[in-house]
Amino acid sequence: MPATPAFARTVRHPGAPDPQRIVTLSGPAMHLDFMLEAGMNLRDAISIPLARAGLDGGTVRFANLPVAPLHFLMPALAVDDQHAAFYSAPHAMEEGTVIEYACATAGRKDGEPFVHCHAIWRGRDGQRQGGHLMMEKTEVGASTPAQAWGLHDATMATRYDPETNFTLFYPTRLSDQPLSARGKRVVLARIRPDQDLTIAVEQACAEHGMRDAIVRGSVGSIIGAEFEDGRVLDDRATEILVRSGEVRDGIGRLDIGLINPQGQVCEGVLKRGSNPVLICFELVLEEK
């Protein structure tokens, strides 16, 4: 595997670095097309159909979703030395908001369904914004198609992380039964801080012998951003999701949407080797 590069942008976390920087597991791929039902909160609109299908953990993508109301948080600088970054106070938007695109990690917290989602939306005034959705308070305004990819008998489960002092998702088996090795696979992964995001995606593939994969799940944060076209953002705290991403012949390419602490949106292809993860990155890969 390639060496992790030294970064121009870095932050200090309160705990000691964990030696395992990328945590992964894989199993037979599951894919589900379903509807986000009008009138339900987003957590239930996602978790109930996945539970019925036996998809225990993975990712969900949806687009052009009317919501009313929309409740969200934005990335923010930490106010003390207990975290490298934090969240803003809660915000809300009422009628007329449409989520342009979103990606959600579906897993479990304390044994119950839990969904972590980043999204880009436009308000009634047409202004684009983004952030971390508060899933139990955000309501589906009209029934809308969604897609999920993941695994049966494995999930993303929350666990306290001493390095970052946050409770974060980890790929987790739900039983000791062996997972089938036949057919196309899905990889669930968690990437720790200060790993270049594109290279870490490549490494997650390589760990499971994959040369080619599609990035399906992509919820996390990086330290600012440097894009292939030369743009550089110096924001310390950002949240991101991948608009489209793949690994081809072992080399990754990530076209992302990024939200800064002001809720502003920036989009483009990340420069490989120049974009360290901030807190964590939740990754779901589908084998090609």
C-alpha positions as semicolon CSV with decimal commas, in nm:
position;residue;x (nm);y (nm);z (nm)
1;M;0,000;0,000;0,000
2;P;0,121;0,356;-0,065
3;A;0,260;0,555;0,225
4;T;0,030;0,809;0,385
5;P;0,143;1,156;0,272
6;A;0,228;1,446;0,501
7;F;-0,048;1,706;0,487
8;A;-0,039;2,084;0,474
9;R;-0,367;2,083;0,670
10;T;-0,388;1,885;0,993
11;V;-0,552;1,901;1,337
12;R;-0,479;1,758;1,679
13;H;-0,728;1,519;1,843
14;P;-0,763;1,477;2,222
15;G;-0,679;1,105;2,233
16;A;-0,392;0,888;2,117
17;P;-0,413;0,768;1,755
18;D;-0,549;0,417;1,710
19;P;-0,297;0,204;1,515
20;Q;-0,568;0,060;1,288
21;R;-0,648;0,355;1,061
22;I;-0,900;0,182;0,831
23;V;-1,154;-0,067;0,969
24;T;-1,338;-0,283;0,715
25;L;-1,552;-0,591;0,666
26;S;-1,715;-0,739;0,355
27;G;-1,995;-0,973;0,259
28;P;-2,240;-1,058;-0,019
29;A;-2,387;-0,743;-0,170
30;M;-2,748;-0,647;-0,106
31;H;-2,928;-0,379;-0,308
32;L;-3,274;-0,238;-0,241
33;D;-3,494;0,004;-0,435
34;F;-3,766;0,150;-0,211
35;M;-3,978;0,456;-0,145
36;L;-3,933;0,717;0,125
37;E;-4,296;0,750;0,235
38;A;-4,457;1,092;0,272
39;G;-4,541;1,192;0,628
40;M;-4,272;0,979;0,793
41;N;-3,962;1,118;0,958
42;L;-3,648;1,040;0,760
43;R;-3,507;0,795;1,014
44;D;-3,816;0,574;1,002
45;A;-3,863;0,622;0,627
46;I;-3,518;0,466;0,583
47;S;-3,484;0,217;0,868
48;I;-3,824;0,045;0,839
49;P;-3,792;-0,061;0,470
50;L;-3,432;-0,174;0,526
51;A;-3,536;-0,386;0,826
52;R;-3,816;-0,547;0,625
53;A;-3,567;-0,637;0,350
54;G;-3,312;-0,782;0,596
55;L;-3,050;-0,522;0,506
56;D;-2,886;-0,472;0,846
57;G;-2,635;-0,201;0,765
58;G;-2,506;0,003;0,474
59;T;-2,590;0,319;0,287
60;V;-2,890;0,497;0,134
61;R;-2,896;0,755;-0,145
62;F;-3,185;0,976;-0,254
63;A;-3,240;1,295;-0,451
64;N;-3,504;1,560;-0,525
65;L;-3,680;1,501;-0,193
66;P;-3,924;1,767;-0,065
67;V;-3,907;1,799;0,314
68;A;-4,108;2,004;0,559
69;P;-3,968;2,086;0,801
70;L;-3,592;2,038;0,756
71;H;-3,384;2,028;1,075
72;F;-3,005;2,028;1,050
73;L;-2,663;2,105;1,196
74;M;-2,356;2,251;1,025
75;P;-1,987;2,181;1,092
76;A;-1,829;2,416;1,345
77;L;-1,499;2,483;1,517
78;A;-1,455;2,333;1,861
79;V;-1,495;2,569;2,157
80;D;-1,248;2,377;2,380
81;D;-0,970;2,119;2,358
82;Q;-1,201;1,819;2,399
83;H;-1,268;1,785;2,024
84;A;-1,091;1,882;1,702
85;A;-1,420;2,017;1,561
86;F;-1,786;2,014;1,656
87;Y;-2,141;2,093;1,538
88;S;-2,333;2,419;1,515
89;A;-2,651;2,490;1,707
90;P;-2,962;2,334;1,546
91;H;-3,121;2,512;1,249
92;A;-3,459;2,463;1,081
93;M;-3,620;2,546;0,746
94;E;-3,990;2,515;0,679
95;E;-4,195;2,485;0,357
96;G;-4,035;2,486;0,013
97;T;-3,707;2,305;0,088
98;V;-3,596;2,031;-0,154
99;I;-3,299;1,804;-0,087
100;E;-3,101;1,791;-0,413
101;Y;-2,895;1,488;-0,313
102;A;-2,810;1,304;0,007
103;C;-2,620;1,007;0,141
104;A;-2,699;0,831;0,468
105;T;-2,522;0,561;0,669
106;A;-2,776;0,316;0,812
107;G;-2,674;0,130;1,126
108;R;-2,744;0,089;1,494
109;K;-2,700;0,287;1,813
110;D;-2,760;0,106;2,143
111;G;-2,921;-0,173;1,940
112;E;-3,178;0,056;1,777
113;P;-3,188;0,184;1,417
114;F;-2,971;0,491;1,367
115;V;-2,912;0,693;1,050
116;H;-2,637;0,950;0,987
117;C;-2,702;1,168;0,682
118;H;-2,533;1,454;0,496
119;A;-2,723;1,643;0,227
120;I;-2,727;1,937;-0,012
121;W;-3,056;2,122;-0,052
122;R;-3,213;2,439;-0,189
123;G;-3,457;2,654;0,000
124;R;-3,768;2,830;-0,119
125;D;-3,548;3,123;-0,226
126;G;-3,339;2,889;-0,445
127;Q;-3,028;2,924;-0,230
128;R;-2,819;2,606;-0,197
129;Q;-2,701;2,495;0,144
130;G;-2,597;2,174;0,316
131;G;-2,528;2,002;0,643
132;H;-2,597;1,714;0,879
133;L;-2,966;1,623;0,888
134;M;-3,151;1,567;1,215
135;M;-3,332;1,260;1,090
136;E;-3,604;1,219;1,354
137;K;-3,719;1,580;1,312
138;T;-3,704;1,604;0,931
139;E;-4,023;1,490;0,757
140;V;-4,065;1,347;0,407
141;G;-4,285;1,589;0,212
142;A;-4,365;1,361;-0,084
143;S;-4,302;0,992;-0,149
144;T;-3,964;0,969;-0,326
145;P;-3,750;0,681;-0,459
146;A;-3,434;0,581;-0,274
147;Q;-3,167;0,316;-0,313
148;A;-2,976;0,120;-0,051
149;W;-2,664;-0,097;-0,060
150;G;-2,537;-0,303;0,229
151;L;-2,512;-0,633;0,407
152;H;-2,721;-0,883;0,595
153;D;-2,580;-0,990;0,933
154;A;-2,340;-0,695;0,951
155;T;-2,398;-0,328;1,027
156;M;-2,241;0,004;1,121
157;A;-2,276;0,021;1,500
158;T;-2,182;0,314;1,721
159;R;-1,899;0,292;1,971
160;Y;-1,710;0,549;2,176
161;D;-1,383;0,651;2,007
162;P;-1,113;0,772;2,254
163;E;-0,900;0,927;1,979
164;T;-1,163;1,183;1,871
165;N;-1,382;1,183;2,186
166;F;-1,691;1,115;1,972
167;T;-1,928;0,819;1,947
168;L;-1,881;0,695;1,590
169;F;-1,987;0,416;1,355
170;Y;-1,781;0,097;1,322
171;P;-1,832;-0,196;1,083
172;T;-1,972;-0,468;1,308
173;R;-2,072;-0,832;1,262
174;L;-2,408;-0,930;1,411
175;S;-2,338;-1,302;1,449
176;D;-2,058;-1,557;1,426
177;Q;-2,207;-1,724;1,119
178;P;-1,964;-1,714;0,823
179;L;-2,051;-1,472;0,543
180;S;-2,080;-1,621;0,197
181;A;-1,785;-1,559;-0,038
182;R;-1,991;-1,599;-0,355
183;G;-2,109;-1,321;-0,583
184;K;-2,054;-0,948;-0,580
185;R;-1,943;-0,802;-0,246
186;V;-2,008;-0,490;-0,042
187;V;-1,745;-0,347;0,192
188;L;-1,837;-0,146;0,503
189;A;-1,551;0,072;0,624
190;R;-1,464;0,343;0,873
191;I;-1,162;0,567;0,798
192;R;-0,986;0,738;1,087
193;P;-0,843;1,093;1,099
194;D;-0,548;1,220;0,896
195;Q;-0,576;0,955;0,623
196;D;-0,600;1,088;0,268
197;L;-0,955;1,009;0,169
198;T;-0,892;0,892;-0,188
199;I;-0,596;0,674;-0,091
200;A;-0,788;0,527;0,203
201;V;-1,073;0,427;-0,031
202;E;-0,815;0,253;-0,250
203;Q;-0,671;0,076;0,055
204;A;-1,016;-0,043;0,167
205;C;-1,058;-0,202;-0,177
206;A;-0,711;-0,356;-0,174
207;E;-0,771;-0,512;0,169
208;H;-1,047;-0,721;0,011
209;G;-0,872;-0,791;-0,317
210;M;-1,087;-0,552;-0,521
211;R;-0,938;-0,369;-0,819
212;D;-1,266;-0,203;-0,919
213;A;-1,549;-0,073;-0,702
214;I;-1,820;0,195;-0,687
215;V;-1,844;0,429;-0,389
216;R;-2,203;0,395;-0,268
217;G;-2,179;0,529;0,088
218;S;-1,990;0,842;0,181
219;V;-2,066;1,032;0,501
220;G;-1,783;1,210;0,679
221;S;-1,555;1,510;0,717
222;I;-1,223;1,632;0,579
223;I;-0,994;1,922;0,673
224;G;-1,078;2,186;0,416
225;A;-1,024;2,056;0,062
226;E;-0,788;2,061;-0,231
227;F;-0,944;1,990;-0,570
228;E;-0,797;1,858;-0,895
229;D;-0,869;2,191;-1,064
230;G;-0,640;2,377;-0,820
231;R;-0,899;2,522;-0,581
232;V;-0,799;2,505;-0,213
233;L;-1,038;2,559;0,081
234;D;-0,876;2,631;0,414
235;D;-1,180;2,567;0,634
236;R;-1,083;2,346;0,925
237;A;-1,426;2,189;0,974
238;T;-1,620;2,056;0,677
239;E;-1,874;1,784;0,611
240;I;-1,881;1,595;0,285
241;L;-2,055;1,331;0,078
242;V;-1,946;1,176;-0,250
243;R;-2,156;1,269;-0,554
244;S;-1,990;0,998;-0,762
245;G;-1,686;0,788;-0,687
246;E;-1,507;0,477;-0,801
247;V;-1,189;0,276;-0,783
248;R;-1,068;0,161;-1,125
249;D;-0,758;-0,058;-1,158
250;G;-0,679;0,027;-0,797
251;I;-0,692;0,407;-0,841
252;G;-0,968;0,614;-0,682
253;R;-1,158;0,919;-0,804
254;L;-1,398;1,108;-0,576
255;D;-1,635;1,384;-0,693
256;I;-1,766;1,536;-0,371
257;G;-2,009;1,786;-0,227
258;L;-1,863;1,978;0,068
259;I;-2,031;2,197;0,331
260;N;-1,830;2,455;0,528
261;P;-1,918;2,608;0,869
262;Q;-2,130;2,876;0,698
263;G;-2,338;2,609;0,523
264;Q;-2,194;2,700;0,185
265;V;-2,159;2,427;-0,078
266;C;-1,849;2,351;-0,283
267;E;-1,827;2,066;-0,533
268;G;-1,558;1,899;-0,741
269;V;-1,306;1,615;-0,776
270;L;-1,060;1,578;-0,486
271;K;-0,688;1,588;-0,555
272;R;-0,549;1,248;-0,464
273;G;-0,307;1,256;-0,170
274;S;-0,402;1,601;-0,042
275;N;-0,723;1,564;0,162
276;P;-0,698;1,428;0,516
277;V;-1,004;1,298;0,701
278;L;-1,104;1,523;0,993
279;I;-1,311;1,312;1,239
280;C;-1,405;1,001;1,042
281;F;-1,540;0,884;0,709
282;E;-1,809;0,616;0,674
283;L;-1,759;0,427;0,348
284;V;-1,965;0,168;0,160
285;L;-1,810;0,014;-0,152
286;E;-1,982;-0,210;-0,406
287;E;-1,761;-0,445;-0,606
288;K;-1,784;-0,400;-0,982
